[in-house]
């Protein structure tokens, strides 16, 4: 069996190169959010037992806010519900 050699390390095990920092710690956009159509929203609301007039459903649909990050470096997104909690 042929023996292979490892390339020489340019840094010690605890050092991090600038390229590694750029590659691992640069925040990338990983999600893109879109609203469903009003027809889909209405069908899903009715399917969940929300039997509301069309005008009320349209108002809730128009008030939907898409998920956002609280800050540029946030790990996650803030989600908002179009339905008030009790």
Residue pairs with C-beta under 8 A, 6 or more apart in sequence:
10 17
11 17
27 72
27 73
31 67
31 77
33 66
33 67
33 77
34 66
35 41
35 61
35 64
35 66
36 44
38 57
38 58
38 61
41 57
41 61
41 64
42 54
42 57
42 61
45 52
45 57
45 60
50 57
50 83
52 60
60 82
60 83
61 82
63 82
64 80
64 82
65 80
67 77
67 78
67 79
67 80
68 77
68 78
69 76
69 77
69 78
70 78
